Amino acid sequence: MMRLDSLVGAIQSAVTSANQELQSQSDDFLKRYFFELAEAEKEEGSEGKTVLRPRYTTMEYPAETSKGIETLLVDVPLISLVPVVSSRIKEVTFRSVLEVSHGDDGSLNIGFPSEKKKHVFQFGDDKPRHHVAELEIKLTGDETPDGLQRLIEGYNRALRAQIPG
């Protein structure tokens, strides 16, 4: 038997850990599309601050000019090329068949159902019963944070400015 509050605490701890993992993915996202400038690369006034610069790739882009079709080189921020997806835990459901009892201190104790003892004259299968617990975690796609969305829109405008027409 274990105390009910211990079970609830363990589930709550697991959900908190899952949320921290989702936040860690957000950190990985920033590292994938931005890199931190070294102190020597920073502009005046930004000393001691963390400055991130977007990762770019250069792509060829066809443009019509007076000489005909020519190829322009366009610097494209990688964050402009990928869909931005974030998740959050919407709901956690835990279902199980449990035995419930009161502790001496008034606490509520729970446990998995114990085996029913067989009577001396009872015959049958001696295999232990398996107890099934069901854990359901619902993840939902979350809206892109407003600050990140505006940042991406700014990079998209900078990209459009490089492309004639």
Secondary structure in CASP SS format (residue, H / E / C, confidence):
PFRMAT SS
TARGET T0000
AUTHOR 0000-0000-0000
METHOD secondary structure of the structure
MODEL  1
M C 1.00
M E 1.00
R E 1.00
L H 1.00
D H 1.00
S H 1.00
L H 1.00
V H 1.00
G H 1.00
A H 1.00
I H 1.00
Q H 1.00
S H 1.00
A H 1.00
V H 1.00
T H 1.00
S H 1.00
A H 1.00
N H 1.00
Q H 1.00
E H 1.00
L H 1.00
Q H 1.00
S H 1.00
Q H 1.00
S H 1.00
D H 1.00
D H 1.00
F H 1.00
L H 1.00
K H 1.00
R H 1.00
Y H 1.00
F E 1.00
F E 1.00
E E 1.00
L C 1.00
A C 1.00
E H 1.00
A H 1.00
E H 1.00
K C 1.00
E C 1.00
E C 1.00
G C 1.00
S C 1.00
E C 1.00
G C 1.00
K C 1.00
T C 1.00
V C 1.00
L E 1.00
R E 1.00
P E 1.00
R C 1.00
Y E 1.00
T E 1.00
T E 1.00
M E 1.00
E E 1.00
Y E 1.00
P E 1.00
A E 1.00
E E 1.00
T E 1.00
S C 1.00
K C 1.00
G E 1.00
I E 1.00
E E 1.00
T E 1.00
L E 1.00
L E 1.00
V E 1.00
D E 1.00
V E 1.00
P E 1.00
L H 1.00
I H 1.00
S H 1.00
L C 1.00
V C 1.00
P C 1.00
V C 1.00
V C 1.00
S E 1.00
S E 1.00
R E 1.00
I E 1.00
K E 1.00
E E 1.00
V E 1.00
T E 1.00
F E 1.00
R E 1.00
S E 1.00
V C 1.00
L C 1.00
E E 1.00
V E 1.00
S E 1.00
H E 1.00
G C 1.00
D C 1.00
D C 1.00
G C 1.00
S C 1.00
L E 1.00
N E 1.00
I E 1.00
G E 1.00
F C 1.00
P C 1.00
S C 1.00
E C 1.00
K C 1.00
K C 1.00
K C 1.00
H C 1.00
V C 1.00
F C 1.00
Q C 1.00
F C 1.00
G C 1.00
D C 1.00
D C 1.00
K C 1.00
P C 1.00
R C 1.00
H C 1.00
H C 1.00
V C 1.00
A E 1.00
E E 1.00
L E 1.00
E E 1.00
I E 1.00
K E 1.00
L E 1.00
T E 1.00
G E 1.00
D E 1.00
E C 1.00
T C 1.00
P C 1.00
D H 1.00
G H 1.00
L H 1.00
Q H 1.00
R H 1.00
L H 1.00
I H 1.00
E H 1.00
G H 1.00
Y H 1.00
N H 1.00
R H 1.00
A H 1.00
L H 1.00
R H 1.00
A H 1.00
Q H 1.00
I C 1.00
P C 1.00
G C 1.00
END
